[in-house]
Each structure stands twice: as C-alpha cells, then as structure tokens.
Amino acid sequence: MKRLDISAETPTGRVRRARKTYRALHEAYPYAHCELDFSSPLQLLVATVLSAQTTDVGVNKVTPVLFARYPDAAALAGADRTELEEILRPTGFYRVKANSVQTLAQALLENFGGEVPGRLKDLVTLPGVGRKTANVVLGNAFGVPGITVDTHFGRLVRRLGWTDETDPVKVEGIIGAMFPRKDWTMLSHVLIFHGRRLCHAKKPACGVCPVAQWCPSYGEGELDATKARKLLKFELAPGAAGAPSGTFAGLD
C-alpha cells in the first residue's frame, strides 16, 4: 500500500476523509470509553486531575481507597493532608496532587455548593481545570459532547493529516468543525484508544492499522503485519465493556 498523498486535498475532501477514518475506528473500537473508573461527576473530575503524569490504570488503583475514605467535596477539603498524600503516593507527584485535590474541593464548596457544575464555563473557573479536563467530565459524566485534546488526540489528528495545528484550543475548534457535535465524545474516545493501543508516538503499528488507507503518515511505523502485531498494546485497564480480552474488534 502506498502512502496517501493529501497535497491537493480540498477542505471538503479532508472532512470526508476524516469522517471515513472515524467510522472505521469506531468499528475497530466499538467499546471505546473513558478509562478512568468513576461513579459520579466528582469522582471523574478528581480522577482526571490525578491522571496527570501517570496512567489511568494507576489512578484506578488509588481512587477506590480515596473515595471510600473521602466520598464528597467536603470530606476531601477537610482531609488530613498527610493521610491524603499517602493515599495518592502511587500516582506520583503526590504532594502536589494532594494540594490540587484539596484546593479543587474547597472551590467546589465555596462556589458550587460542593457539586460539580455541568457547564464548561463554570468548570474552567475551578483551580487546575482546563478545557481538556472539563470536556472529559462533561462528555462522560454529564453526556454533554466535548472533544478531549490530550497528547494522543493531538498526535493522531496531526499524523492523520486533519490539521497541522499544535495549540490544543485551536485543535479542539478545528476538529470540532469537521464532525457533528453528537460525535465529539466518541471521536475523542476512539482516537485516544487508537493512540494508546496501536498508533504509538515512536513505533506505530502501521502494518495492522484499520485506517491505513486514509493516513498520509502510513509507513512511519512497522509495516510487516507480524511484527506490527507485536507492537499492539491490548486492554490497558479494566472495564472495557464488550471488549474481548486481548483482542481488537476488526484487527484479529
């Protein structure tokens, strides 16, 4: 397969190609979801803050203990700092994160009655909460469509030739304009899934990629299917509803 040449692609053609790519990724990862475990908006908000500089798997190991001990914003705000730090220690930067969580909880108490607001403009007023975190919470805890521009999402939209932009806010706007609003959250999920599992930063598994025909970067990674398959990282966290263990839908 030859690498796709998009040098003469029109804006309309780019949108069509992007949407075909999204549909194919959705077929490959029909179970794509937020990989942080949570049962309330507060839990997801805190878990997202804790996910900085660590994996979702690592956060999921800590949050059951954290939320059992501190089930609401008031409890978090009043937590013993030493105890809180010890719980968060496995996530790394635990002192900074303990301070962030308590500051966040205090702001929720002071400004929103201890509840997580369901609007972007309110969420981004909270300390340590930017658009990425806000969109994670809105899309997954409130069902409000949002685009989550994390490192995987940004890398993939550039590698796929959807945009050359690197500024996350601009990326969010550009990609959002290419897709129906109702698709924004799932678009984020499938791109992040693909980035974590197959389209890695250093060694993408091009030889088994389900969207290779629409990718202008095809060939930057391993092309041999057998070797490429060894690069796949299967389910990274529990809770992938409908996902067969150790497989990718459409790739096996």
C-alpha positions as CSV (number, residue, x, y, z in Angstrom):
1,M,0.0,0.0,0.0
2,K,1.3,3.4,-0.9
3,R,1.3,6.4,1.4
4,L,-1.7,8.6,0.8
5,D,-0.9,11.9,-0.9
6,I,-3.0,14.7,0.5
7,S,-1.1,17.6,-1.0
8,A,-4.0,18.5,-3.3
9,E,-6.8,17.7,-0.9
10,T,-9.6,20.2,-0.6
11,P,-11.1,21.2,2.8
12,T,-14.2,19.3,1.9
13,G,-12.2,16.2,0.9
14,R,-10.3,16.4,4.2
15,V,-13.6,16.4,6.1
16,R,-14.9,13.4,4.1
17,R,-11.7,11.5,4.7
18,A,-11.7,12.3,8.4
19,R,-15.3,11.1,8.8
20,K,-14.4,7.8,7.0
21,T,-11.5,7.4,9.3
22,Y,-13.7,8.0,12.3
23,R,-16.3,5.4,11.2
24,A,-13.5,2.8,10.7
25,L,-12.0,3.5,14.1
26,H,-15.5,3.2,15.7
27,E,-15.9,-0.2,14.1
28,A,-12.4,-1.2,15.4
29,Y,-13.1,0.1,18.9
30,P,-16.9,-0.1,19.4
31,Y,-16.4,-0.3,23.1
32,A,-14.2,2.8,23.4
33,H,-14.9,4.6,26.6
34,C,-13.3,6.8,29.3
35,E,-10.8,4.5,31.0
36,L,-10.9,6.3,34.4
37,D,-13.3,4.5,36.8
38,F,-15.9,6.7,38.3
39,S,-19.5,6.7,39.6
40,S,-20.1,10.4,40.0
41,P,-19.0,13.7,38.3
42,L,-16.9,14.5,41.4
43,Q,-15.0,11.2,41.1
44,L,-14.3,11.7,37.4
45,L,-13.2,15.3,38.0
46,V,-10.8,14.2,40.7
47,A,-9.6,11.2,38.8
48,T,-8.8,13.3,35.8
49,V,-6.8,15.7,37.8
50,L,-4.9,12.8,39.3
51,S,-4.2,11.3,35.9
52,A,-1.5,14.0,35.1
53,Q,1.9,12.4,34.7
54,T,0.6,8.8,35.3
55,T,-1.7,6.2,33.7
56,D,-5.4,5.7,34.0
57,V,-4.5,2.2,35.3
58,G,-2.5,3.8,38.1
59,V,-5.3,6.2,39.0
60,N,-7.9,3.4,39.1
61,K,-5.8,1.6,41.7
62,V,-5.9,4.5,44.0
63,T,-9.4,6.0,43.6
64,P,-11.4,3.2,45.3
65,V,-9.5,3.8,48.5
66,L,-9.6,7.6,48.1
67,F,-13.3,7.9,47.6
68,A,-14.2,5.3,50.2
69,R,-12.3,7.5,52.7
70,Y,-13.4,10.9,51.3
71,P,-16.7,10.4,49.5
72,D,-17.6,14.1,48.8
73,A,-16.1,17.5,48.3
74,A,-16.5,18.4,52.0
75,A,-14.6,15.3,53.1
76,L,-11.8,16.0,50.5
77,A,-11.5,19.6,51.5
78,G,-11.1,18.7,55.2
79,A,-8.9,15.6,54.7
80,D,-5.8,15.2,56.8
81,R,-3.0,16.2,54.3
82,T,-0.6,13.5,55.4
83,E,-3.2,10.8,55.0
84,L,-4.3,12.1,51.7
85,E,-0.7,12.3,50.4
86,E,-0.1,8.7,51.5
87,I,-3.2,7.5,49.5
88,L,-2.1,9.4,46.4
89,R,1.6,8.5,46.7
90,P,1.4,5.7,44.0
91,T,0.2,8.3,41.4
92,G,3.5,10.3,41.6
93,F,3.8,14.0,42.5
94,Y,1.6,13.1,45.4
95,R,2.2,16.3,47.4
96,V,1.3,18.5,44.5
97,K,-1.7,16.3,43.7
98,A,-3.0,16.3,47.3
99,N,-2.8,20.1,47.3
100,S,-4.6,20.3,43.9
101,V,-7.4,17.9,45.1
102,Q,-8.0,19.8,48.3
103,T,-7.9,23.2,46.6
104,L,-10.4,21.9,44.0
105,A,-12.7,20.5,46.6
106,Q,-12.6,23.8,48.5
107,A,-13.5,25.7,45.4
108,L,-16.4,23.4,44.8
109,L,-17.7,24.0,48.3
110,E,-17.3,27.8,48.1
111,N,-18.7,28.3,44.6
112,F,-20.9,25.4,43.7
113,G,-22.3,24.0,47.0
114,G,-19.9,21.0,46.8
115,E,-21.4,19.9,43.5
116,V,-19.5,19.6,40.1
117,P,-21.0,22.1,37.7
118,G,-22.3,20.8,34.3
119,R,-21.2,23.8,32.2
120,L,-17.8,24.3,30.6
121,K,-17.7,28.0,31.6
122,D,-18.1,27.0,35.2
123,L,-15.8,24.1,35.2
124,V,-12.8,26.0,33.8
125,T,-13.1,28.5,36.7
126,L,-12.0,25.7,39.1
127,P,-8.3,25.6,40.0
128,G,-6.4,23.1,37.9
129,V,-9.3,22.5,35.5
130,G,-8.7,23.4,31.9
131,R,-10.7,22.7,28.8
132,K,-9.3,19.1,28.4
133,T,-10.4,18.1,31.9
134,A,-13.7,20.0,31.6
135,N,-14.5,18.2,28.4
136,V,-13.7,14.8,29.9
137,V,-16.1,15.5,32.7
138,L,-18.8,17.0,30.5
139,G,-18.7,14.2,27.9
140,N,-18.6,11.3,30.3
141,A,-20.4,12.4,33.5
142,F,-23.0,14.7,32.0
143,G,-23.4,13.5,28.5
144,V,-22.5,16.9,27.0
145,P,-20.5,16.4,23.8
146,G,-16.9,17.5,24.1
147,I,-13.5,17.0,22.4
148,T,-10.7,15.9,24.7
149,V,-7.4,17.1,23.2
150,D,-4.8,15.1,25.1
151,T,-1.4,14.0,23.8
152,H,-2.8,11.0,21.9
153,F,-5.6,13.0,20.3
154,G,-3.3,15.8,19.2
155,R,-0.7,13.4,17.9
156,L,-3.2,11.5,15.8
157,V,-5.1,14.4,14.2
158,R,-1.7,15.7,13.0
159,R,-0.5,12.2,11.9
160,L,-3.7,11.7,10.1
161,G,-3.4,15.0,8.3
162,W,-6.5,16.5,9.7
163,T,-4.7,19.6,10.9
164,D,-1.1,20.9,11.5
165,E,-2.1,22.9,14.5
166,T,-0.5,22.2,17.8
167,D,-2.4,24.5,20.1
168,P,-5.0,22.4,22.0
169,V,-7.7,25.0,22.0
170,K,-7.3,25.6,18.2
171,V,-7.2,21.9,17.6
172,E,-10.4,21.5,19.5
173,G,-12.1,24.1,17.4
174,I,-10.8,22.9,14.0
175,I,-11.7,19.2,14.7
176,G,-15.0,20.1,16.2
177,A,-16.0,21.9,13.0
178,M,-15.3,18.7,11.0
179,F,-17.7,16.5,12.9
180,P,-21.3,16.6,14.1
181,R,-21.4,17.7,17.7
182,K,-23.0,14.5,18.7
183,D,-19.9,12.6,17.7
184,W,-17.4,14.7,19.6
185,T,-17.1,12.5,22.8
186,M,-16.9,9.2,20.9
187,L,-14.4,10.7,18.5
188,S,-12.2,11.5,21.4
189,H,-12.5,8.0,22.8
190,V,-11.7,6.2,19.6
191,L,-8.7,8.4,18.7
192,I,-7.3,8.0,22.3
193,F,-7.9,4.3,22.2
194,H,-6.1,4.0,18.8
195,G,-3.2,6.2,20.1
196,R,-2.7,4.1,23.2
197,R,-3.1,0.7,21.6
198,L,-1.7,1.0,18.0
199,C,-0.7,4.4,16.8
200,H,2.1,4.9,19.3
201,A,4.3,8.0,19.3
202,K,7.5,6.2,18.5
203,K,6.6,2.9,16.9
204,P,3.1,2.9,15.4
205,A,1.9,-0.5,14.2
206,C,1.1,0.6,10.6
207,G,1.0,-2.9,9.3
208,V,-2.2,-3.8,11.1
209,C,-3.8,-0.3,11.1
210,P,-7.5,-0.3,10.3
211,V,-7.3,3.2,8.8
212,A,-4.1,3.0,6.9
213,Q,-5.8,3.8,3.6
214,W,-6.8,7.2,4.8
215,C,-3.5,8.0,6.6
216,P,-0.8,10.2,5.0
217,S,1.7,9.0,7.6
218,Y,1.3,5.3,6.7
219,G,4.7,3.8,6.7
220,E,6.3,5.8,9.5
221,G,5.9,2.7,11.7
222,E,6.3,-1.1,11.3
223,L,4.7,-2.3,8.0
224,D,5.2,-6.1,8.5
225,A,2.0,-7.3,9.9
226,T,3.5,-10.0,12.1
227,K,6.0,-7.5,13.6
228,A,3.4,-4.8,13.8
229,R,1.0,-7.1,15.8
230,K,3.7,-7.5,18.4
231,L,3.6,-3.7,19.0
232,L,-0.1,-3.7,19.9
233,K,-1.0,-2.9,23.5
234,F,-4.2,-4.6,24.3
235,E,-6.6,-3.5,27.1
236,L,-4.8,-1.3,29.4
237,A,-7.5,-1.0,32.1
238,P,-10.4,-3.0,33.4
239,G,-14.0,-2.2,32.4
240,A,-13.9,-2.3,28.6
241,A,-17.5,-3.3,28.2
242,G,-17.9,-5.6,25.3
243,A,-14.2,-5.8,24.5
244,P,-12.9,-9.4,24.0
245,S,-9.9,-10.0,26.2
246,G,-6.6,-9.5,24.4
247,T,-8.2,-8.6,21.0
248,F,-9.3,-5.7,18.9
249,A,-12.5,-5.8,17.1
250,G,-11.7,-5.8,13.4
251,L,-7.9,-6.4,13.9
252,D,-7.9,-10.2,14.7
